[in-house]
Amino acid sequence: MARRYEITLMLLLYTVGIQVYSLIIRIFSLFNPKAKLFIEGRKDIFEQIAKRIDATQKHIWFHFASLGEFEQGRPVLEKLKEEYPQKKIVVTFFSPSGYGIRKNYALADVFYLPIDAKSNSKRFIDAINPEMAIFTKYEFWHYYFKELHDRAIPLYVISGIFRPSQAFFKWYGGFYRNILSCVTHFFVQNTESETLLKSIGINQVTLNGDTRFDRVFENAQAPRQLDLIEQFIGNSPTLICGSTWPEDEKLLSALPEKYPDWKFIIAPHEIHDSHIESIEKQFPVGSLRFSAYTPSIKHLPSNILIIDNIGMLSSLYQYGKVAYIGGGFGAGIHNTLEAAAFGLPVIFGPKHDKFQEAKDLIAFGAAKTIVTEVELIKAFEELMGNENAANAAKKYVEDKKGATDQIISMITK
């Protein structure tokens, strides 16, 4: 009786919390561009779906929180489409950053996910008529999961990762454990996740790693050629700085003057004008924006190139010798595997504890974590020209690929 009361109370709090979150986003949308996209993208969402989706046909539904999760689950989506080309696929995003970049993805119809609510979940699942649903890594929505479960529609979580600090594993986590119980099968990244799920009675778990390894390995086999980048680099060794934030850029500003024989390519996480301008101010030796770079520029004004667009980073790493990955002074580092797949040893800030691959790369001698400018310079000097570190990075990715085939094999039985 007490447990039922607890779960009912938590459901009430969850529902109210979702409504409050929606209200806050709506208020923020008056002056915040991302919040505005979040609201506007969901306007008349069911009418948008009805215009493009034939609800009499079955679909495979993939949901991604944002762009990073899309790239993580993309190998599974594309392998399914390759093996079953007649299947229709629907992709949903929670975040504007994912939707904005992949809204025209050729292999699927792409939408924002309507806010998690009882009525929305019923309407949405009626509208797309899924034969299965696949969520990548995280985002566990009560009403969507329950609706899928009640209709006996298989629901899979791929590249899942869990930590003891999450509510699922706390004494008060009964409501959240109920959400997990709606999942048909979990494919998890590490032993800790498998152990944690089994500790709460969830045994439909397979330890099979991270599908990102398949994605980055495939990308490294056939990267997009970037002629202007090749012209900029010439024969110079190059440091690729990916997904950087102001804290990263402040440290990186110490390198170009100290290493004039190197080229430096900075691809910041945010590319709005004020951020690009702040990067330019960090580098008194001068820099060049990619948007202003043309083949006619023969004599470069600087050894620093700032990438002021989205979508190039995964191909940029092929031209580097070392990579610096941003985010380690904020919420957490960004994707280290894209660089490692090309055999680039990596450097990043201190906040990497939630990323198993970062800890692995450090253990294999293929990465360094830094906090200060002095540590950055030391790490850079230790990794430049370090063939053992480069080989270890590449081998790490090659040894970890294969999760996609295992997932496909199990969900298509």
C-alpha positions in Angstrom: 0.0 0.0 0.0 2.8 2.4 1.0 4.7 1.6 -2.2 1.6 2.3 -4.4 1.1 5.6 -2.6 4.7 6.5 -3.2 4.5 5.7 -6.9 1.2 7.6 -7.3 2.8 10.6 -5.6 5.9 10.5 -7.7 3.7 10.2 -10.9 1.9 13.4 -9.8 5.2 15.2 -9.1 6.5 14.0 -12.5 3.5 15.2 -14.4 3.5 18.6 -12.6 7.3 18.8 -13.2 6.8 18.3 -16.9 4.1 21.0 -17.0 6.3 23.4 -15.1 9.3 22.7 -17.3 7.1 23.4 -20.4 5.9 26.7 -18.9 9.5 27.8 -18.0 10.7 27.0 -21.6 7.7 29.0 -23.0 8.8 32.0 -20.8 12.4 31.6 -21.8 11.4 31.4 -25.5 10.6 35.1 -25.4 14.3 36.0 -25.3 16.3 32.7 -25.7 16.7 31.5 -29.3 17.1 27.8 -28.3 14.0 27.9 -26.2 12.1 29.6 -29.0 13.0 26.8 -31.4 11.9 24.2 -28.8 8.5 25.8 -28.6 8.0 26.7 -32.3 9.2 23.3 -33.5 6.4 21.6 -31.5 3.7 24.0 -32.7 1.0 22.0 -34.5 3.2 18.9 -34.2 0.4 16.4 -34.7 -0.7 18.2 -37.8 2.9 18.1 -39.1 3.0 14.4 -38.5 -0.3 13.7 -40.1 0.8 15.4 -43.3 3.9 13.3 -43.7 3.1 9.9 -42.0 0.7 7.3 -43.2 -0.6 5.9 -39.9 -1.9 2.7 -41.7 1.8 1.7 -42.2 4.1 0.3 -39.6 7.2 2.4 -38.7 10.4 1.9 -36.7 10.7 4.8 -34.2 14.1 6.1 -33.2 14.3 8.7 -30.5 17.4 10.8 -29.7 17.9 13.4 -27.0 20.2 15.5 -29.3 22.8 15.3 -32.0 25.3 13.3 -30.0 22.8 10.6 -29.3 21.8 10.6 -33.0 25.4 9.9 -34.1 25.6 7.2 -31.5 22.4 5.4 -32.7 22.9 6.2 -36.3 24.8 3.0 -37.1 21.9 0.9 -35.9 19.4 3.0 -37.9 21.4 2.8 -41.1 22.1 -0.9 -40.8 18.4 -1.6 -40.3 17.6 0.5 -43.3 20.2 -1.3 -45.3 18.9 -4.7 -44.4 15.2 -3.8 -44.6 15.0 -0.9 -47.2 11.2 -1.2 -47.3 10.9 -0.3 -43.6 9.7 3.3 -42.8 11.6 5.1 -40.1 10.5 8.0 -37.9 13.1 9.9 -35.9 12.3 12.2 -33.0 14.5 14.7 -31.1 14.0 16.4 -27.8 16.6 19.1 -28.4 16.6 21.8 -31.1 20.4 21.3 -31.6 19.7 17.7 -32.8 16.6 18.5 -34.8 18.0 21.6 -36.5 21.0 19.8 -38.0 19.2 16.5 -38.9 15.7 17.6 -39.8 16.3 16.8 -43.5 17.9 13.4 -42.8 17.3 11.3 -45.9 16.5 7.9 -44.3 13.7 9.0 -42.0 10.9 11.5 -41.3 12.2 13.7 -38.5 10.1 15.5 -35.9 10.4 17.0 -32.4 9.1 14.7 -29.7 5.9 16.1 -28.2 6.2 16.8 -24.5 5.7 13.6 -22.4 2.0 13.6 -21.4 -0.7 10.9 -21.3 -2.7 12.4 -24.2 0.4 13.2 -26.2 1.8 9.7 -25.9 -1.4 8.1 -27.2 -1.8 10.6 -30.1 1.8 10.2 -31.1 1.9 6.5 -31.1 -1.4 6.4 -33.0 0.1 8.8 -35.5 3.3 6.9 -36.3 2.1 3.3 -35.6 5.5 1.9 -34.5 6.3 -1.8 -34.7 9.3 -1.1 -32.4 10.9 1.8 -30.6 14.6 2.4 -30.1 16.0 4.9 -27.6 19.7 5.7 -27.5 21.6 6.0 -24.2 19.1 7.8 -22.1 15.8 9.8 -21.8 13.2 7.7 -20.1 9.7 9.1 -20.6 7.0 7.7 -18.4 4.0 8.1 -20.6 5.7 7.1 -23.8 7.2 4.0 -22.3 4.0 3.0 -20.6 2.0 3.4 -23.8 4.4 1.3 -25.7 4.4 -1.3 -23.0 0.6 -1.4 -22.8 0.4 -1.9 -26.5 3.0 -4.7 -26.4 5.3 -2.7 -28.8 8.9 -3.7 -28.3 11.1 -1.0 -26.8 14.9 -1.1 -26.8 17.5 1.1 -25.2 20.9 0.9 -27.0 24.3 2.2 -25.8 22.7 2.5 -22.3 24.8 3.7 -19.4 23.8 3.8 -15.8 25.4 5.2 -12.6 24.7 4.5 -8.9 23.8 8.1 -8.4 20.7 7.9 -10.6 17.2 7.8 -9.0 16.6 4.3 -10.4 18.9 2.9 -7.8 17.8 4.9 -4.7 15.4 3.9 -2.0 12.8 6.4 -3.4 13.2 5.2 -6.9 10.2 2.9 -7.3 8.5 5.2 -9.8 11.6 5.4 -11.9 12.2 1.7 -11.8 8.7 1.2 -13.1 9.7 3.2 -16.2 12.7 0.9 -16.8 10.5 -2.1 -16.5 8.7 -1.1 -19.7 11.8 -1.7 -21.7 11.9 -4.9 -23.7 15.7 -5.1 -23.7 18.7 -3.0 -22.7 22.0 -3.0 -24.6 24.5 -1.4 -22.2 28.0 0.0 -22.6 29.7 -1.3 -19.5 29.7 -4.0 -16.7 28.6 -1.4 -14.1 25.4 -0.6 -16.0 24.6 -4.3 -16.4 25.2 -5.0 -12.7 23.1 -2.0 -11.6 20.1 -3.0 -13.7 20.3 -6.6 -12.4 20.5 -5.3 -8.9 17.0 -3.9 -9.2 15.6 -7.0 -10.9 16.0 -5.9 -14.5 17.6 -8.9 -16.2 16.7 -8.2 -19.9 20.2 -6.8 -20.4 23.1 -7.4 -22.8 26.5 -6.0 -22.3 27.7 -5.2 -25.9 29.5 -1.8 -25.8 28.9 1.5 -27.5 27.6 1.9 -31.0 29.6 5.1 -31.3 32.7 3.0 -32.0 31.0 1.7 -35.1 30.0 5.2 -36.2 33.4 6.8 -35.8 35.2 3.8 -37.3 33.0 4.0 -40.4 33.6 7.8 -40.6 37.4 7.3 -40.4 37.3 4.8 -43.3 35.8 7.3 -45.8 36.1 10.8 -44.5 34.9 13.8 -46.5 37.8 15.6 -48.3 38.1 19.2 -47.4 40.2 21.0 -50.0 40.5 24.3 -48.2 41.6 22.6 -45.0 44.3 20.8 -47.0 45.4 24.1 -48.5 45.5 25.8 -45.1 47.5 23.0 -43.5 50.0 22.3 -46.2 52.8 20.2 -44.7 52.4 21.5 -41.2 51.5 19.4 -38.2 48.1 20.4 -36.9 46.2 20.5 -33.6 42.5 20.1 -34.1 40.5 21.7 -31.3 36.9 20.3 -31.3 33.8 21.5 -29.6 35.6 24.1 -27.5 34.2 26.5 -25.0 35.6 29.8 -23.7 37.5 28.1 -20.8 39.2 25.8 -23.3 40.0 28.6 -25.7 41.6 30.7 -23.0 44.1 27.9 -22.3 44.7 27.1 -26.0 45.7 30.7 -26.7 49.1 29.9 -25.2 50.0 27.4 -27.9 50.2 29.2 -31.4 52.9 31.7 -30.5 55.0 29.0 -28.7 54.7 26.5 -31.6 54.8 28.6 -34.8 55.5 25.5 -37.0 52.1 24.1 -36.1 48.7 25.0 -37.5 45.7 25.2 -35.2 42.1 24.6 -36.2 39.5 25.6 -33.7 35.9 24.3 -34.2 34.0 25.8 -31.3 30.8 24.3 -29.8 28.9 27.5 -30.3 29.4 29.5 -33.5 27.4 32.6 -32.9 29.2 35.9 -33.8 29.9 36.9 -30.2 31.6 33.7 -29.4 33.7 33.7 -32.6 34.7 37.3 -31.8 35.7 36.3 -28.3 37.9 33.6 -29.8 39.6 36.1 -32.1 40.4 38.3 -29.1 42.0 35.4 -27.3 44.6 35.0 -30.0 46.6 38.3 -30.4 48.8 36.6 -33.1 45.7 36.8 -35.4 43.4 34.2 -36.9 41.3 33.5 -39.9 37.6 32.5 -40.1 36.8 29.6 -42.4 33.9 31.6 -43.9 36.4 34.2 -45.1 39.0 31.7 -46.4 39.1 31.3 -50.2 41.5 29.4 -52.5 42.9 32.7 -53.7 44.4 33.4 -50.3 48.0 32.2 -50.8 49.8 34.0 -48.0 48.1 33.1 -44.7 47.8 35.9 -42.1 47.9 33.4 -39.3 48.4 29.8 -38.3 45.0 29.7 -36.7 41.8 28.8 -38.5 38.4 29.2 -36.8 35.6 27.0 -38.1 32.5 29.1 -38.0 30.0 26.5 -39.3 28.5 23.2 -38.1 29.1 19.8 -39.6 32.8 19.7 -40.5 34.4 18.5 -37.3 34.1 14.8 -37.8 36.0 15.2 -41.1 38.6 17.7 -39.7 40.3 15.1 -37.5 41.8 13.3 -40.5 44.1 16.3 -41.0 45.4 16.4 -37.4 48.3 15.1 -35.4 46.8 15.8 -32.0 43.3 16.7 -30.8 42.0 18.9 -28.0 38.4 18.1 -27.0 36.4 20.8 -25.3 33.8 20.7 -22.6 36.0 19.5 -19.8 35.7 22.7 -17.8 31.9 22.6 -18.1 29.3 19.9 -18.1 31.7 17.3 -19.5 33.9 16.6 -22.5 32.6 16.2 -26.0 33.2 13.3 -28.4 36.8 12.0 -28.0 36.2 8.9 -30.2 35.9 10.8 -33.5 39.5 12.0 -33.1 40.8 8.7 -31.7 39.4 6.8 -34.7 41.8 8.7 -36.9 44.7 7.8 -34.6 44.9 11.2 -32.9 45.9 11.2 -29.2 43.6 13.6 -27.3 43.8 16.2 -24.6 40.8 17.4 -22.5 39.9 19.1 -19.3 39.2 17.6 -15.9 35.4 16.8 -16.2 35.6 13.4 -17.9 34.7 11.0 -15.1 31.3 10.1 -16.7 33.0 9.1 -19.9 34.4 5.6 -19.9 36.1 6.0 -23.2 38.1 9.0 -21.8 39.3 7.0 -18.8 40.2 4.1 -21.1 42.2 6.4 -23.5 44.1 7.8 -20.5 44.9 4.3 -19.3 46.2 3.2 -22.7 48.4 6.3 -23.0 46.4 7.8 -25.8 45.0 10.8 -23.8 46.0 13.4 -21.3 43.8 15.4 -18.9 44.8 18.9 -18.0 43.7 21.8 -15.8 46.3 24.5 -16.2 48.1 26.1 -19.1 51.4 24.5 -17.9 49.7 21.1 -18.0 48.3 21.8 -21.4 51.8 22.6 -22.8 53.3 19.5 -21.1 50.6 17.2 -22.5 50.9 18.7 -26.0 54.6 18.2 -26.0 54.3 14.6 -24.8 51.7 13.7 -27.4 53.1 15.5 -30.5 54.8 13.0 -32.7 54.1 10.2 -30.2 53.4 7.2 -32.5 52.7 4.9 -29.6 49.9 7.2 -28.4 48.5 7.6 -31.9 48.5 3.8 -32.5 46.9 3.2 -29.1 44.0 5.6 -29.9 43.3 4.0 -33.2 43.5 0.4 -31.9 41.2 1.3 -29.0 38.4 2.2 -31.4 39.0 -0.7 -33.7 38.9 -3.2 -30.8 35.6 -1.8 -29.5 33.5 -1.8 -32.7 30.9 -4.4 -33.4 28.0 -3.4 -31.1 25.7 -2.5 -34.0 25.7 -6.0 -35.6 24.8 -7.6 -32.3 21.9 -5.3 -31.7 20.6 -5.8 -35.2 20.8 -9.5 -34.8 18.8 -9.6 -31.5 16.1 -7.1 -32.4 15.3 -8.6 -35.8 14.9 -12.2 -34.6 
